[in-house]
Amino acid sequence: MNDNILISKIKGRPEDRVEALHHLYTADDCHVQKAVIAHVMKEGGDRESGLGICHEAFIIADRKIREGEFRGDSSISSFIIGIAKNLWRNKIKKKKPDFSLEGILEMCADDDLEAKYFKKERMELVLGVIGTLAEKCKEVLLHYNLGYTNEEIAGLLGHPNVKYTQNTLYRCLGKLKKMFTPKKMKK
């Protein structure tokens, strides 16, 4: 199938969409899955991670094509591979410290049973610390931890663009992390 047929099928009926995506995923002339797995493995991942990234890339590409965001500057296969490379790069960046509420709780937690018992108290502590942050940080962190994307947060909070939301989130998570990072004692 050529790209024009694939695009019309993806934008068409659900059965046609499934057929087109299945073709892209499995056809010998479409090397998407192999290319994504090879890229992920080259960049330090494993086959399983490559398959996961490939699945995510297909979901994103499907949505972007249906919403008209695919401009046709490249083949659909190249488009999906590009999305997968960006997903993997972002995943590698996220392997840096986890600044989510759960990640911060884990940073604070001991591995013993007593620490697990006090998880609720630690959560209250984290929420109390969040309460001391500026309103802008509270709103962004709340939406972030509810699972909203940066695009959704930008729209909900009336930010001028997604980059502004990303920068605000990064700064707020940094402030939160700093509040929970033990200070080194001077000798």
C-alpha positions in Angstrom: 0.0 0.0 0.0 1.3 3.5 -0.8 1.2 6.3 1.7 -1.9 8.0 0.2 -3.9 4.8 0.6 -2.6 4.3 4.1 -3.5 7.8 5.1 -7.1 7.6 3.7 -7.5 4.2 5.5 -6.2 5.6 8.8 -8.6 8.6 8.5 -11.4 6.3 7.4 -13.5 3.6 9.0 -12.1 1.9 12.2 -11.7 -1.4 10.3 -9.7 0.3 7.5 -7.6 2.0 10.1 -6.7 -1.3 11.8 -5.8 -2.8 8.4 -3.5 0.1 7.5 -1.8 0.1 10.9 -1.4 -3.6 10.8 0.2 -3.4 7.4 2.6 -0.7 8.6 3.5 -2.8 11.6 3.9 -6.2 9.9 4.6 -5.8 6.2 8.0 -6.8 4.9 8.3 -3.7 2.8 7.6 -1.6 5.9 10.7 -1.8 8.2 9.3 0.3 11.0 9.4 -2.2 13.8 12.9 -3.5 12.9 14.2 0.1 12.6 12.7 1.2 15.9 14.0 -1.9 17.8 17.5 -1.5 16.2 17.6 2.2 17.2 16.5 1.5 20.8 19.1 -1.3 21.2 21.8 0.9 19.6 21.0 3.6 22.2 21.3 1.3 25.2 17.8 -0.3 25.4 16.7 -3.9 24.8 14.3 -5.5 22.4 11.3 -5.3 24.8 11.9 -1.6 25.3 12.1 -1.2 21.5 8.7 -3.0 21.1 7.1 -0.8 23.7 8.5 2.4 22.1 7.3 1.1 18.7 3.7 0.6 20.0 3.7 4.0 21.6 4.9 5.6 18.3 2.1 3.8 16.3 -0.5 5.2 18.7 0.8 8.7 18.5 1.2 8.5 14.7 -2.3 7.2 14.3 -3.7 10.1 16.3 -1.5 12.7 14.5 -2.5 11.4 11.0 -6.2 11.4 11.9 -5.9 14.9 13.3 -4.2 16.1 10.1 -0.8 16.8 11.8 1.0 14.6 9.3 2.1 16.9 6.5 3.5 14.3 4.1 7.0 15.7 4.1 8.3 12.2 4.6 6.9 8.7 4.3 4.6 7.4 7.0 7.3 4.9 8.0 9.9 7.6 8.5 7.3 9.6 10.4 6.7 6.8 12.8 10.4 6.0 13.2 11.0 9.7 14.0 8.3 9.7 16.6 9.8 6.5 18.1 13.3 8.1 18.2 11.9 11.1 20.1 10.0 8.9 22.5 13.2 6.9 23.3 15.2 10.1 23.7 12.6 11.5 26.1 12.5 8.1 28.0 16.3 8.3 28.4 16.0 11.8 29.8 13.3 10.7 32.2 15.6 8.0 33.6 17.2 10.9 35.5 15.7 11.3 39.0 12.0 10.9 39.3 10.4 14.1 40.5 6.8 12.9 40.7 5.2 12.8 44.1 5.7 9.1 44.3 9.4 9.5 43.2 9.9 12.1 45.9 8.3 9.8 48.5 10.7 7.0 47.4 13.7 9.4 47.8 12.5 10.0 51.4 11.6 6.4 52.2 13.7 3.9 54.0 13.3 0.3 52.9 12.2 -1.0 56.2 8.6 -1.8 57.4 8.5 1.3 59.6 9.0 3.6 56.6 6.2 1.8 54.7 4.0 2.3 57.7 4.6 6.0 57.7 3.9 6.5 53.9 0.7 8.3 54.6 2.5 10.8 56.9 5.1 11.3 54.3 2.5 12.0 51.7 0.9 14.6 54.0 4.4 16.1 54.4 4.8 16.3 50.7 1.4 17.8 50.2 2.2 20.3 53.0 5.4 21.3 51.3 3.6 21.7 48.0 1.2 24.0 49.9 4.1 26.3 50.5 4.9 26.7 46.8 3.5 29.5 44.7 0.0 29.0 43.3 1.4 28.6 39.8 3.5 25.7 40.9 0.7 24.1 42.9 -1.6 24.1 39.9 1.0 22.7 37.5 2.1 20.0 39.9 -1.5 19.0 40.7 -2.4 18.6 37.0 0.9 16.8 36.3 0.3 14.3 39.1 -3.2 13.7 37.9 -1.7 12.5 34.6 -2.5 15.5 32.3 -0.1 16.1 29.4 1.9 19.3 29.1 -0.4 20.3 26.2 -3.5 19.7 28.4 -2.0 21.6 31.3 -1.2 24.5 29.0 -4.7 24.7 27.8 -6.3 24.3 31.2 -4.2 26.9 32.9 -4.1 29.3 30.0 -0.4 29.2 29.4 0.9 30.9 26.2 2.4 27.7 24.9 3.5 24.1 25.8 7.2 25.2 26.3 6.1 27.6 29.0 4.3 24.8 30.8 7.3 22.5 30.5 9.6 25.1 31.9 7.2 25.9 34.7 6.8 22.2 35.6 10.6 21.6 35.5 11.3 24.6 37.8 8.5 23.6 40.2 9.7 20.0 40.4 13.2 21.3 41.0 12.0 23.5 43.9 10.1 20.5 45.3 13.2 18.2 45.0 15.4 20.9 46.6 13.1 21.0 49.6 13.5 17.2 50.1 17.2 16.9 49.4 19.3 16.7 52.5 21.6 19.6 53.0 25.3 18.8 53.4 26.7 19.7 56.7 29.8 22.0 56.8 32.8 20.5 58.5 
